[in-house]
Every structure is written in C-alpha cells, then in structure tokens.
C-alpha cells in the first residue's frame, strides 16, 4: 500500500492530530529505512496559537526530538519554519545548531535530514530522519524523503483541518461555559448587593484584577460559595 493510502486511512482511524502524526512517523521510518540503513523518524507540527505537536517512530527518536526542543533548534525545526531541506552529514563536526549537534552525537546519531511538509499556510511541519552512520543520507535518500513529504502533505492538511475544527468547537464550548458561570455569579452579586448588572460585573472584574485570576475563575468561586458544590454547566 502506498504511503498516501496508508495515511489517508490513518486520518480516519486517528482520534486526534497526535495520533495521526504517530502513524506518519512510523510509516516514514518503515518506508524510508532499508535493511542495511535503518532510520529513526520524528515529525513536528507547528500551528498558530497552539503548542507544537511532536511524534516519533520510536523511543530513541523521541529522545532526539526532545533534544531539538530543549535547544529550540535543529534540522527538523528549521525545515518546518523555513520550508527548506536541511542535511547533516556528521553531527560531530556540524556547527549550525549550537549545542544540539553535540548532544545528538552523544546519543549515537551521527547524521540527519530535516524535510518540510508543505501545508500551504495552514501550519508548518517537518519530517526529521536520523541515522547512526556518518553521511547516512545521500542525494537519492534526500529525494526519497522529499517525495514522501509531498505524498503525505494532503493527508496531513486534512488532519490539521480536522484538528482546527475540533479545537474551535472546544474553544467555543469553553467560552459558553465561562460566560454562563460569569452571568450566574453576576446574578448572585446583584442579589446580595442590590446592585445593577453593570455594577456586579465591575465587582467581579475588580476581584479578578486584585487576585490576578481569570474572570471565570473568580466567578466560579462566587457560585461555589453559594452552592457549596463545584460549578457545572450543560451544553450536551
């Protein structure tokens, strides 16, 4: 089965974008390894206003990705951010990524390539392949990785769209829950202080500022002080 078909199925089978990225990383490691040159794979997804999502083909690959994020630099991050290929032939002599290169070499990985997965402005993504060999990726291996990235970009775009819709739905539900709690708290303050809704909201905002807490958290505390139970809202 082609990588495209495998990952199209993975989009449908995955519960979230991280699950899909795990499938992508494992498929890449399987498709791009050979019997004499096995590779490890990591995938990074960068979305606006969201924390980066990282997936790895194995525990060893995950360790390499963690190093990249500790240093906030490396071939995969640069590939994702700049949409260009980065090839490292020997981490022991590589000087573009600061201390990251030495740390990776200490873990036994000596070469790597970072390949962008182009998502047309929705987000940025990069495919990272690691090898324990010096010069583990020749021009043919780089081209094969680039072809894999091109073939899988549509499936990843679909996964990102689904994730964005899911996140938007969750954000909207949270906003509705918070608005309801704030309105209930304002009503309690109006009854206790015989004041207007505007005055009740001012009291809540002043408490939020003085306590350095979110308005919804202050409102929840007001409601819980009256009900003696955790606040619950119902939108199902």
N, C-alpha and C positions, 0 to 999 in steps of 0.2 A: 504494500500500500504506500502511496506517495506521501511525503511529509504534509502536503496540503490537505489530503483526505484525512490523515490521522488527526491533524489539529482541528479540522472542521468538526470532527466527531468530539474532540476534547472540549471545544467551546460548548457543545450541547450537554456534555456529561459533567462539566465542572460547576461547582456551586458558586464560585466566585472567581475573580481575576487571578488570585494567587494560585488556585487550583489549576487554572489553565496554564499559567506560567511554569508551574512544576512539570506539567505534561510537555510543554515546549522545551524546557531544559533537558528532560530525559530523552525526548525524541532527537534533539540536536546531538547529544552525546552518542546516541546509538547510530544515527545516520552519518556522522562526521568522523567517527572513530574507525580505525582499521585494526586487523589482528596484530600488526606489528607496531601500530602507533595509536594507542587508546588516548582519548582526550577527556578532560573534565569540562563541564559546561555550567555557566551561570547566565541568568537573564535579569536585566534591570529594566523596570518600567518607571518613568518619571512623568507624573501627571500634575497639571497646575493645581495648586492649593491642596495637594494631597501628599502624604508621606510616600517616599519611594517604596515600590514593591519589588522584592528580590526573590528569585527562585533559583535553585541549584539542582544539578543532576545527582549529587551525592554529598555525603558529609564532608569529604575532602574539598569539593568545590565550594561548599558553603563557607568553609574556613577561609578560602581565598577571597570570596566576596566580602566577608566580614572585614578582612584587612583593607580592602578597597574603600569601604565606607569609614573605617577608622581614619584613614588618610584623606578621605574625600577626593580621591584622585586614582586614576588607573586607566587602562585601555578601554574597559567597558563603559565607564562613566564618560570618558572623553568621546567615545564613539557615539553614545546616546546624545550627549549635549551638542556635539559639533557635526553630527551626521557624516562622519568620515571614518575610514578604517585605520586602526592603529595596530601595528605589528611589533612585537617584542621578540628579538631573536635570542637574547641572553639576558635574563634579569640581573645577573651578576655584574654586568657592565652597563646596564640601562640607566640613564640619568634624567629621563623626562618626568619621572613620577616621584621624585624625592625618596623618602624612607620606605615607601610602599614596595619598591623593587627589591630592596634587600630583605624585607620581611617575607615576601613571596618566595624568594630564593631559599631562605632558611627553611621553608616548609616543603622544599623539594620540587617546586615548579620552576622551570628554567625558561620557558618561552610561552607566548600567548598571542592571541589576536582578539581585538575588540571590533565588532562589526555592527554598524547601525541597522536597526529595523525601522524603516521609514513609515511613519504613520500620518503623514500629511497634516501636521499641525494639531492633531488631537492630543498628542502626548509625544514623548521621546522614549525610545527603547534601544537597548544594546544587547548584543549576544557576545559573551566572553568565553573563549576556549583556551584551556590551559594544557600544557604538555610538560612532562618531566624531562624532555630532551631539549638540548640546545638546538636552535633553528628547527623547531618541530613543525613549522608551518611554511611550506614552500608556496610559490605562486599558485599552483594548482589547488592546494588546500585552502588558500585565501579565497580563490574564486568559487570553490565549492561552498564555503561558508557564506559568501555573499549571495550565491544562488539560493541557499536555504533561507536566508533572511528575506529575500524577495518573495519566495514562495509562501512564506508564513505570514507576511505582513497583513494580508487581508483577514486572515483568521484572528490575528491579534487586534486589528482595528475593530472587528465585531465584538471581541471580548471587552475591549475598552468602552465601546458604546454601551454594552450591557451593564458594565460596572458603573458608568456615569449615570445611567438611568436609575440603577439601584441606589446609588449614593444620593441622588437627587430626591428620590422617594423617601429615603430615611431622613434626610435633612428636613424635608417638608413636614414629615410626621413629628420630628423633634420640635420644630418651630411651633406647630399647632399645640403640642403638649405643653410647651413652655408658655405660650400665650394664654392657654386655659388656666394654668396654675397662677399666672400673674393676675388674671381677671378675678379669680376666686379670692386671692389674697387681698386685692384692692377692695372687693366687696366686704371682706371681714373688717378691714381698717375703716371703711366708711361706716359700718355699723357700730364699731367700738368708739369712734371719734366723732360721729355725727358730722362727717365732712363730705365734700363733693368727691367725685371720681378723680378729678384732676388733682385735688389735694392729697388723696390717697396714693396716687401714683407718685407724687412728689415725695411723700414719706418713704415709699419703697425705694425710690432712686437715691434718696439721701442715705438710707441704710446701706444700700448696695455700695455706694462710694466710700462711706466711712468704714465699712467692714472689708472693702476690697474683694467683694464677692459678686458673682454674676447676679443680675436682677432675678432670674428664675430661681436661683438657689435661695435668695432671701425670701422670695415669695413662697417657696416650698416650706421654709422654716415657719413662716407665719401660719400657713394652713395646718401644718403638723402640730403647732402649739395649741390649736383649737380642737382638731380631730383626734389628737393623741395616736395617730396612725400614719404610716408612710403615705405620701400623696400618690394617687393613681389616676390616670386618665384613660379614656376608652375611645379608640378610633377604629376598632375592628368591625 
